[in-house]
Structures are given as C-alpha cells and as structure tokens.
Amino acid sequence: MTGNTEKHDGLPRVGFYICHCGTNIAGTIDVADVRKYAEGLPGVAIARDYKYMCSDPGQEMIAADIKKHKLERLVVAACSPNLHEETFRKAAARGGLNPFYFQMVNIREHASWVHTDKLAATRKVKDLSRAAIARVRFHHALDKQRVPVDPNVLVVGGGIAGIHAALTLANAGKQVTLVEKEATIGGHMALFDKTFPTLDCAACILTPKMSAVKSHPNIKLWTYSEVEKVEGYVGNYKVQVKRKPRYVDEDLCVGCMECIDACVFKEPKFRDKFNQGLGKRKPVYIDFPQATPKVVLVDPETCIQLKTGKCKKSCAEVCDRKAFNFEQKEKIEEIKVGAIVLATGFKTYDAGRDPNYGYGRYPGVYTALEVERLVNASGPTSGEVVLRDGKHPKAVGIVHCVGSRDDKSNKWCSRVCCMYSLKLAHLIKEHTGAEVYNFYIDMRAPGKAYEEFYDKLLSEGVHFVRGRVSDVTDWAMTPEEEGRLVIRVEDTLAGFVRRIPVDMVVLSTGLEPQADAQEVRRRFNIGCGTEGFFQERHPKLAPVNTFTEGVFIAGGCQAPRDIPDTVAQAGAAAAEALALIDAGFVELEPNTSHIAAEECSGCKTCVPLCPYSAISMEKAGENAKAVINEVLCKGCGVCAAACPSGSIKQNLFSDDEIFSEIEGVLTK
Ligand SMILES: Cc1cc2nc3c(=O)[nH]c(=O)nc-3n(C[C@H](O)[C@H](O)[C@H](O)COP(=O)(O)OP(=O)(O)OC[C@H]3O[C@@H](n4cnc5c(N)ncnc54)[C@H](O)[C@@H]3O)c2cc1C
C-alpha cells in the first residue's frame, strides 16, 4: 500500500493518496498501478493507496505524512468531493496544512462506477490524477469566512411534516414562521378519518398539534400565503412571502360561522375543494370545523360582492366583530431567517389519466382521497358511504397501484397505497357491510404492525385478488352484471381472467411531486430527482439535507412516505436546523470571486449577470468599479467567465489552476 519517493524537483511537495473504497474503486481500477505511476510524477513526495482512505486510520495516515514528509500539497483520488472533500480538508488541517492546498479527484463516479474496461479506466484515473497533481501546485492558502447565523427559522408547508418541524423548533426556543399556501394547516392528514395501521382517529391526533401551532408563542402562522422570493445564503436568508387576501381580518374573526349562514346564497352551490368536490360550499366558507386558524375566507371567484360590487353583504352585516374587509389586498411581507425547512408534501396521481378505469365517466368510480372524505364523520355525507346516485354499495372493488409501478405513468412504488387500501377496505366494510375486493400486484406491508393489519383484514373476510386490473366498464354480460360496474382482471394466482361486478370502484392513486415542485425547487435553489421529488444531499447519510446549505427537506416532498416516517424525518430536519443555528456562525466556502480594481474598466457587464445579486458598482459616476460582496457570492463563476477585461478572478479557479489541470490531462 505504500510507495515512498522522497524526491522534490524544486516543486511544492505533493502527497498523493488513492483509495480502494473496498471493491467500489479497486474492483475496476488497478490502484497499485496508479499509485506507482503517481510516484514518478514531478513533485510527488509520497504516494500511497489504502483500502478506505476516509476511515480514521486513512485520515490519520495523511495527517501524519504531512508532518513527517513536510508535504505542501495534497491530492486524494477517491469518491465524490460531495461526500468527502470536507473530510480530507480536515485531515490536511490536522497535519498542519492549509485545507485549500488540497485537490480531490473523483475516480469512483467518474471512473470505476461508469467503466468496465479495467485497463482503459485505470488509464483514465492516471490522467485525472496527473491533472490534479499539476493543478494543486497553483493552489493558494485560503480561509473560510465566518458569518453569524440568524436564529429564526422558516418552515414551508403546514402538513404533518411542517407542523412537527415547526413545533420541535419552537419548543427549542426558536422563532418560527410557518407558511402554508392553503387557508388551513393540516395537509393530507386533515382529510383522513382514521389512520393505518392502528385505526386511530386522525383528527384526535392531528388537531391538538394544529392548535399547538396556532397558540405557540414562538410560532408565527401565515396561512393562505406563499414564498415569493428567497435571497441570501446559509444562516442569513431574506424571504419575501405573499399573503393572499381572505377579505376577512384574521385578528378579528373568531370562526363563529354566522356569516356563512347569513350569505345571500341560501344553499351551498360551489365546488368544495377540501371535500374533493363531493360537497358544495358557499362563497364565504371555512374548510372544516377544526381548520387552523379558525377563520373564514371569501372566494373572489364566486362572491357577488367581489365580482360585481353589488351584494347586500349580509355576511359582513351579521359579523358583530366587523371582521369583513372587501378592500383587502394581497401583501408582501419580508422575514429574515437562518434556516429553512421545506415540507410542501405531495399530490396524488390524476386518476383521469388512465381512461381504462373509468374515472370521470362512471359516477361509481372514486379516488381514494374522495373515499377518505366519504367515510369521514365530518365529511360531506357525515361518514355515510352513499354513492353519487344515492345508493349504498353492496360490493366494492379497490384497485391498487393506479399511477404507481407502471411504465406508462410512474415507475415508483408509492409506499402507502397498499396500507391505505387496507384501511379503506376495513372502513367501507364497517360502514356498509359490503363485500370488498382488493386488486393488488404485490402486497407491500413493511412497516411496524403493518403485516398484522393485513392479517386482520384477511380475517375480516375482505377478498384479495392478485393481478393488475385491465379495465372497469358498465358492459354487462350476465344478469348479475346488469346496471353495475364490471372489473376485469387476470387473477394471476388462479390463472384465469375474472369479471367481478361491483357497485363502487376505489382507485388507490399513487403519490407524485407537487405540480409546482420545479418552481419551488428553483426558488429555494435546491434539486429534484428524476421523479421530481426534492433531492436529498445523500440518500443514507444526509437524507434531510439538500445541496443548498441551510435548506432542509421533510415528508412527502422528498419521497412518498407514511405519517410515522414523515414525523421522524420532520424531527430530523428540525434537529439539523437547530444544530446549524445553535452553532451561532457558519463558515462560507472561499471559492468566491474578487475584482482586481485596477484592472476593472467599470463596464458593468457582470452586475446583471450575477444570479445572487452579489455585484454592485462601488460608486456612481464614470470611474466606478464593480465590487463583489463575498458573503453573497456563491462561486458560480459566471462573472469571472464574462468579464471582458479579465479583472474578475475566482478563488480555486484561477487561470493557472484551470490551465494546468487541462495541460495535466492532455500531456502524458
Ligand atoms: C389516500 C391516502 C391515505 C393515507 N392514509 C394514511 C394513513 O392512514 N396513515 C399514514 O401513516 N399515512 C397515510 N397516508 C400518507 C400521508 O398522507 C402522508 O404521510 C402525509 O400526508 C405526509 O405529510 P406531509 O406534511 O409531508 O405532506 P402533505 O400532507 O401533503 O402536506 C403538505 C402541506 O404543504 C402545503 N404546501 C404545498 N406546497 C406549498 C407551498 N409552495 N407553500 C406553502 N405550503 C405548501 C400543502 O398545502 C400542505 O398543507 C395516506 C395518503 C393518501 C394519499
């Protein structure tokens, strides 16, 4: 594992270290050969290979070598810098070397994982290593700048993830602003009557947490609001929040709901979004009795006063607290926070995209979320499972994996649908006594007490048919099928095609990223995975961190997950935010740009190009020079590339560093 060449060549003394990463790298790359090759390169004072360079012994070896061999530069060829650049910078510092006299070569993602030809891959690693050794000679000693952290936190999204994160942070003494785009917090969980696998009442466990948010002295709750703009950097974000008008003063309304009774529309007439369109509401409304905040709002699309200005306004008349204000306007508020937790949740798959299942064509076909409202005591039918035609179902078919595990729609398993299908099967049977059939591909019940819940359903007499449903139609072939919906499925256990007549079909729709996920991720400068869910920094080691420092993710916005996992993840995101804030300061990467004032012509090309608004003109007038706020600069390099006079330089990306790296790759 060791090679030791004590030569110097008048160049800075470089230590070169190549990692086997078990067989991750060594399975494809001949690391001993690369090490021997590096030993012969100019300036390399020592070269070593080691099984796990990131391990404690690996790091200690580097630190000890720096002292013993008086190393002046360090190159590590291993995995991605995203994972271990910081690890090796720290090892360099422990050895007494400035951490920026270091260059990392990614030979795992860029070589061993993407090539099968051992010889060619080893040759490529030699090229990359040679380039890094050439480049690192030109590195300069740099220092990280320390800036204080704002102790306040923003939580975006008021589902169970956002609620739990906000309460955890607020209980730890932090000031939290919780921004929710709907009129109430609660998210999807507020729609449920019971939750699997324990069948405990969703409202009984959710509403105490919702009211704790509302009454917590450390939480500012902004519902009906959305984040418009985010500026700044870790520890110091400036956020603009759009607050939509409710036309009702939140501080005055007590949610007595007399205004709803007094509305000139005597009967509810408009689609009730909260009840998934199964009920109607008036222009002045509240989503559900436990809505938080318990404040009514007026819908500008349907309110006569807001549309025409010609209404008796009996809602406002009856309000003795004078809470109505039809002149209310949208407003933008600005807050400063040190950390952000994104908990914007998911949406369910649009069942209309699979015409075979008849959603929207047959009134007897429902989505799972609609059935959550039907079985709910506070839903549009007060918990009575009654069909759109007023009848009660005698047989119900629940179709799993609608918009999940399917090449035509979404490939991923949505993780909760098997379990919520079991829950709905139980509740429908309990409410109606109907025969219930579950049509599944594979039954996935991997959580705590989940398999036992499945067993319970089997013992309750719910039928399970293994196979993907081909279609749902009303084409009767027998008198028994007359006037009913027919589910056609290949029963893969029995080995034949079955036709099962039912009165109601429930489509267990999968979980998808929110429709505006791309917009939101751009606003917060984070990434999305290929499916469109927010991207975590590392799936195992940093599952709630993002690649933007100080922005954390939790719950259904990161991937489909059940409530226990969501709550656990929200707690983790809150803990990460706390760790950041309680440190009191952050260290900024020094890969920033700076301007050689004497070379700057003051042309202003760089100013509008900077995506972080970090560049301004020093003063007005003809001789004004551009200046860069290094705290705002994120080191993207746009200004340095665009500067016509070449007066903008970027740390770690100087011309010397870049050209020597290119020459290093090309010159054998
Ligand atoms: C039909 C069905 C039944 C289920 N039943 C169960 C069950 O019984 N047990 C169980 O453990 N799990 C169940 N689940 C899963 C459960 O719904 C999720 O685990 C949970 O809702 C995830 O919570 P969340 O806060 O991450 O997301 P959500 O509940 O989706 O909440 C996200 C919140 O963020 C808000 N938001 C979105 N975008 C923005 C924005 N840009 N700005 C501000 N706010 C925003 C939304 O309005 C919403 O309030 C079920 C899921 C479905 C679809």
The ligand as a MOL file (V3000), in Angstrom:
LIG
                    3D

  0  0  0     0  0            999 V3000
M  V30 BEGIN CTAB
M  V30 COUNTS 53 58 0 0 0
M  V30 BEGIN ATOM
M  V30 1 C -55.4540 8.4500 0.3680 0
M  V30 2 C -54.3160 8.4950 1.3370 0
M  V30 3 C -54.4700 7.9420 2.6020 0
M  V30 4 C -53.3970 7.9240 3.5090 0
M  V30 5 N -53.5780 7.3540 4.7450 0
M  V30 6 C -52.5330 7.2830 5.6060 0
M  V30 7 C -52.6790 6.6380 6.8850 0
M  V30 8 O -53.7520 6.1770 7.2280 0
M  V30 9 N -51.5650 6.5310 7.6770 0
M  V30 10 C -50.3490 7.0090 7.3040 0
M  V30 11 O -49.3640 6.8510 8.0390 0
M  V30 12 N -50.1940 7.6800 6.1170 0
M  V30 13 C -51.2550 7.8250 5.2750 0
M  V30 14 N -51.1020 8.4810 4.0770 0
M  V30 15 C -49.8180 9.1820 3.8130 0
M  V30 16 C -49.8640 10.5970 4.4210 0
M  V30 17 O -50.8390 11.3290 3.7310 0
M  V30 18 C -48.5010 11.2860 4.3130 0
M  V30 19 O -47.5590 10.5130 5.0310 0
M  V30 20 C -48.5020 12.6840 4.9240 0
M  V30 21 O -49.5970 13.4320 4.4590 0
M  V30 22 C -47.2170 13.4250 4.5530 0
M  V30 23 O -47.2600 14.6800 5.1620 0
M  V30 24 P -46.5300 15.9700 4.5460 0
M  V30 25 O -46.6690 17.0440 5.5600 0
M  V30 26 O -45.1850 15.6150 4.1050 0
M  V30 27 O -47.3310 16.3260 3.2270 0
M  V30 28 P -48.8180 16.8890 3.0000 0
M  V30 29 O -49.7780 16.2060 3.8630 0
M  V30 30 O -49.0190 16.8190 1.5280 0
M  V30 31 O -48.7310 18.4200 3.4510 0
M  V30 32 C -48.0230 19.3770 2.6860 0
M  V30 33 C -48.5270 20.7650 3.0400 0
M  V30 34 O -47.7300 21.7480 2.3620 0
M  V30 35 C -48.5860 22.7100 1.7520 0
M  V30 36 N -47.8740 23.2630 0.6000 0
M  V30 37 C -47.6260 22.6770 -0.5830 0
M  V30 38 N -46.9020 23.4970 -1.3830 0
M  V30 39 C -46.7050 24.6360 -0.6750 0
M  V30 40 C -46.0230 25.8520 -0.9440 0
M  V30 41 N -45.4060 26.0570 -2.1080 0
M  V30 42 N -46.0140 26.8200 0.0010 0
M  V30 43 C -46.6450 26.6310 1.1850 0
M  V30 44 N -47.3050 25.4840 1.5030 0
M  V30 45 C -47.3150 24.4970 0.5960 0
M  V30 46 C -49.8220 21.9170 1.3670 0
M  V30 47 O -50.9300 22.7730 1.1700 0
M  V30 48 C -49.9650 21.0070 2.5910 0
M  V30 49 O -50.6720 21.6410 3.6250 0
M  V30 50 C -52.1490 8.4960 3.1530 0
M  V30 51 C -52.0010 9.0740 1.8740 0
M  V30 52 C -53.0720 9.0800 0.9790 0
M  V30 53 C -52.8880 9.6760 -0.3860 0
M  V30 END ATOM
M  V30 BEGIN BOND
M  V30 1 1 1 2
M  V30 2 1 2 3
M  V30 3 2 2 52
M  V30 4 2 3 4
M  V30 5 1 4 5
M  V30 6 1 4 50
M  V30 7 2 5 6
M  V30 8 1 6 7
M  V30 9 1 6 13
M  V30 10 2 7 8
M  V30 11 1 7 9
M  V30 12 1 9 10
M  V30 13 2 10 11
M  V30 14 1 10 12
M  V30 15 2 12 13
M  V30 16 1 13 14
M  V30 17 1 14 15
M  V30 18 1 14 50
M  V30 19 1 15 16
M  V30 20 1 16 17
M  V30 21 1 16 18
M  V30 22 1 18 19
M  V30 23 1 18 20
M  V30 24 1 20 21
M  V30 25 1 20 22
M  V30 26 1 22 23
M  V30 27 1 23 24
M  V30 28 2 24 25
M  V30 29 1 24 26
M  V30 30 1 24 27
M  V30 31 1 27 28
M  V30 32 2 28 29
M  V30 33 1 28 30
M  V30 34 1 28 31
M  V30 35 1 31 32
M  V30 36 1 32 33
M  V30 37 1 33 34
M  V30 38 1 33 48
M  V30 39 1 34 35
M  V30 40 1 35 36
M  V30 41 1 35 46
M  V30 42 1 36 37
M  V30 43 1 36 45
M  V30 44 2 37 38
M  V30 45 1 38 39
M  V30 46 1 39 40
M  V30 47 2 39 45
M  V30 48 1 40 41
M  V30 49 2 40 42
M  V30 50 1 42 43
M  V30 51 2 43 44
M  V30 52 1 44 45
M  V30 53 1 46 47
M  V30 54 1 46 48
M  V30 55 1 48 49
M  V30 56 2 50 51
M  V30 57 1 51 52
M  V30 58 1 52 53
M  V30 END BOND
M  V30 END CTAB
M  END
